[in-house]
Amino acid sequence: MAKQRSKSDLPTKICPVCERPFAWRKKWADCWDDVKYCSERCRRRRTQASS
């Protein structure tokens, strides 16, 4: 069985909408470079943040 990583070892990014850090998730394994927002809510609110 594979050794689990601690959450502090995972890569993180800063969400441009809420400006909070968010960590890598397994569902983002194939598209981590394309992920910009921490949640669907922030993705929908992206236009309000840029104004």
PyMOL CGO cylinders between C-alpha atoms (Angstrom):
from pymol import cmd
from pymol.cgo import CYLINDER

trace = [
    CYLINDER, 0.00, 0.00, 0.00, 1.27, 3.50, -0.86, 0.3, 1, 1, 1, 1, 1, 1,
    CYLINDER, 1.27, 3.50, -0.86, 2.45, 5.82, 1.88, 0.3, 1, 1, 1, 1, 1, 1,
    CYLINDER, 2.45, 5.82, 1.88, 0.06, 8.72, 2.43, 0.3, 1, 1, 1, 1, 1, 1,
    CYLINDER, 0.06, 8.72, 2.43, 1.33, 12.28, 2.22, 0.3, 1, 1, 1, 1, 1, 1,
    CYLINDER, 1.33, 12.28, 2.22, 0.50, 14.79, 4.89, 0.3, 1, 1, 1, 1, 1, 1,
    CYLINDER, 0.50, 14.79, 4.89, -1.59, 17.75, 3.79, 0.3, 1, 1, 1, 1, 1, 1,
    CYLINDER, -1.59, 17.75, 3.79, 1.30, 20.13, 4.43, 0.3, 1, 1, 1, 1, 1, 1,
    CYLINDER, 1.30, 20.13, 4.43, 3.35, 18.31, 1.76, 0.3, 1, 1, 1, 1, 1, 1,
    CYLINDER, 3.35, 18.31, 1.76, 0.77, 18.94, -0.97, 0.3, 1, 1, 1, 1, 1, 1,
    CYLINDER, 0.77, 18.94, -0.97, 1.19, 21.82, -3.44, 0.3, 1, 1, 1, 1, 1, 1,
    CYLINDER, 1.19, 21.82, -3.44, -0.94, 24.90, -2.83, 0.3, 1, 1, 1, 1, 1, 1,
    CYLINDER, -0.94, 24.90, -2.83, -2.19, 27.89, -4.81, 0.3, 1, 1, 1, 1, 1, 1,
    CYLINDER, -2.19, 27.89, -4.81, -3.88, 31.18, -3.89, 0.3, 1, 1, 1, 1, 1, 1,
    CYLINDER, -3.88, 31.18, -3.89, -7.42, 31.73, -5.15, 0.3, 1, 1, 1, 1, 1, 1,
    CYLINDER, -7.42, 31.73, -5.15, -7.61, 35.10, -6.99, 0.3, 1, 1, 1, 1, 1, 1,
    CYLINDER, -7.61, 35.10, -6.99, -11.23, 35.68, -5.85, 0.3, 1, 1, 1, 1, 1, 1,
    CYLINDER, -11.23, 35.68, -5.85, -11.16, 34.99, -2.11, 0.3, 1, 1, 1, 1, 1, 1,
    CYLINDER, -11.16, 34.99, -2.11, -7.34, 35.25, -1.81, 0.3, 1, 1, 1, 1, 1, 1,
    CYLINDER, -7.34, 35.25, -1.81, -7.15, 32.14, 0.38, 0.3, 1, 1, 1, 1, 1, 1,
    CYLINDER, -7.15, 32.14, 0.38, -4.74, 29.26, -0.13, 0.3, 1, 1, 1, 1, 1, 1,
    CYLINDER, -4.74, 29.26, -0.13, -6.09, 25.92, -1.34, 0.3, 1, 1, 1, 1, 1, 1,
    CYLINDER, -6.09, 25.92, -1.34, -4.35, 22.57, -1.59, 0.3, 1, 1, 1, 1, 1, 1,
    CYLINDER, -4.35, 22.57, -1.59, -4.04, 20.01, -4.36, 0.3, 1, 1, 1, 1, 1, 1,
    CYLINDER, -4.04, 20.01, -4.36, -6.87, 17.46, -4.57, 0.3, 1, 1, 1, 1, 1, 1,
    CYLINDER, -6.87, 17.46, -4.57, -6.80, 14.04, -6.15, 0.3, 1, 1, 1, 1, 1, 1,
    CYLINDER, -6.80, 14.04, -6.15, -9.57, 14.99, -8.60, 0.3, 1, 1, 1, 1, 1, 1,
    CYLINDER, -9.57, 14.99, -8.60, -7.26, 17.76, -9.89, 0.3, 1, 1, 1, 1, 1, 1,
    CYLINDER, -7.26, 17.76, -9.89, -4.35, 15.35, -10.54, 0.3, 1, 1, 1, 1, 1, 1,
    CYLINDER, -4.35, 15.35, -10.54, -4.67, 15.59, -14.34, 0.3, 1, 1, 1, 1, 1, 1,
    CYLINDER, -4.67, 15.59, -14.34, -5.42, 19.32, -14.56, 0.3, 1, 1, 1, 1, 1, 1,
    CYLINDER, -5.42, 19.32, -14.56, -3.61, 20.98, -11.61, 0.3, 1, 1, 1, 1, 1, 1,
    CYLINDER, -3.61, 20.98, -11.61, -1.89, 23.48, -13.93, 0.3, 1, 1, 1, 1, 1, 1,
    CYLINDER, -1.89, 23.48, -13.93, -5.29, 24.65, -15.19, 0.3, 1, 1, 1, 1, 1, 1,
    CYLINDER, -5.29, 24.65, -15.19, -6.93, 25.01, -11.75, 0.3, 1, 1, 1, 1, 1, 1,
    CYLINDER, -6.93, 25.01, -11.75, -7.27, 28.68, -10.75, 0.3, 1, 1, 1, 1, 1, 1,
    CYLINDER, -7.27, 28.68, -10.75, -10.13, 28.82, -8.27, 0.3, 1, 1, 1, 1, 1, 1,
    CYLINDER, -10.13, 28.82, -8.27, -10.61, 27.03, -4.95, 0.3, 1, 1, 1, 1, 1, 1,
    CYLINDER, -10.61, 27.03, -4.95, -14.29, 26.29, -5.51, 0.3, 1, 1, 1, 1, 1, 1,
    CYLINDER, -14.29, 26.29, -5.51, -17.18, 26.46, -7.94, 0.3, 1, 1, 1, 1, 1, 1,
    CYLINDER, -17.18, 26.46, -7.94, -18.49, 29.48, -6.03, 0.3, 1, 1, 1, 1, 1, 1,
    CYLINDER, -18.49, 29.48, -6.03, -15.26, 31.42, -6.59, 0.3, 1, 1, 1, 1, 1, 1,
    CYLINDER, -15.26, 31.42, -6.59, -15.20, 30.40, -10.25, 0.3, 1, 1, 1, 1, 1, 1,
    CYLINDER, -15.20, 30.40, -10.25, -18.70, 31.87, -10.68, 0.3, 1, 1, 1, 1, 1, 1,
    CYLINDER, -18.70, 31.87, -10.68, -17.75, 35.05, -8.79, 0.3, 1, 1, 1, 1, 1, 1,
    CYLINDER, -17.75, 35.05, -8.79, -14.56, 35.67, -10.82, 0.3, 1, 1, 1, 1, 1, 1,
    CYLINDER, -14.56, 35.67, -10.82, -16.06, 38.59, -12.78, 0.3, 1, 1, 1, 1, 1, 1,
    CYLINDER, -16.06, 38.59, -12.78, -16.97, 40.44, -9.58, 0.3, 1, 1, 1, 1, 1, 1,
    CYLINDER, -16.97, 40.44, -9.58, -13.41, 40.11, -8.29, 0.3, 1, 1, 1, 1, 1, 1,
    CYLINDER, -13.41, 40.11, -8.29, -11.84, 41.61, -11.40, 0.3, 1, 1, 1, 1, 1, 1,
    CYLINDER, -11.84, 41.61, -11.40, -14.11, 44.70, -11.36, 0.3, 1, 1, 1, 1, 1, 1,
]
cmd.load_cgo(trace, "trace")
